[in-house]
Amino acid sequence: MARADGHGAACVALAGFYERGQGTATDHPKAIALYDDACKGRAAGLSAYPTHGPASTVQVSVGRSAVKLAGRSAVKPMHGQGCVELARIYENGVGVRRDATKAVEVINTACRAGAAEACGQLGEYHRRGVTGAVDLKAAMAAFERGCTLGHWASCSTLGFMHLMGLGVAKDGGKALPFLTRACDNGLQQACTHIATIYFTGNGVTKDQKKGMGMYAKACKRGHAVACANLGFNHLAGVGTKKSASSALKFFKKGCELQHRFSCAERDKLANK
């Protein structure tokens, strides 16, 4: 059972059931209508389901699947994920004619209306050039808006673009605030990028100890590359005391996370 807090989330959950044919026959038109309802902030897609007042909860069953809906007494605001899913439908031509221009239009409107997820997707569309030329300047503007609105993946991507010099001069110092917001909100890859900034001294004072701390944070959260880097640094004594046993521990962790180089290094150390 999926739990959906608010009508938009419920519409998105139901749409997913119909799109995938989960517990019911696949019904793309119904899925699209529900994604559209969520995106536009209306509850019309749920009108076929009974509610019992503003404080009620109703369980809607679709075959063997179910989603709990909050009682509906008023139109809810736009649900950003509904817009993202609707744009994906148009971009990939799922049950409709493929229309990348329509996908960008949906996402752009949602981003302007304040849907953080939509701003992140708009940034990706500009970065990939889904309707034509790549526009990194427009991508950065969309990611910055998404980051400001609390879409942490947008913060991470924006930081990475500053770090790598994509559409802007390479500057780890400018990347750091965006990556820090993403890392503090659970995006482990952003923590790994921060570690790299401190190890290289890219736009900041070089600090390998701080870099090791960020790698450790990312590895603990399950980022395989960070675990591998910890292993290599312990093996070489970079930023920490040289220790083959510590290196082996981190390579084992990286290997558990499906990092093939970690597996190879683990096997080398284990066989010594």
Buried (B, 14 or more C-beta within 10 A) or exposed (E): EBEBEBBBBBBBBBBBBBBEBEEBEEBBEBBBBBBBBBBBBBBEBBEEBEBEEEEEEBEBEBEEBBBBBBBBEEEBEBBBBBBBBBBBBBBEEBBBEEBBEBBBBBBBBBBEBEBBBBBBBBBBBBBEEBBEEBBBEBBBBBBBBBBEBEBBBBBBBBBBBBBEEBBBEBBBEBBBBBBBBBBEBEBBBBBBBBBBBBBBEBBBEEBBEBBBBBBBBBBEBEBBBBBBBBBBBBBEEBBBEEBEEBBBBBBBBBBBBEBEBBBEBBEEBEEE
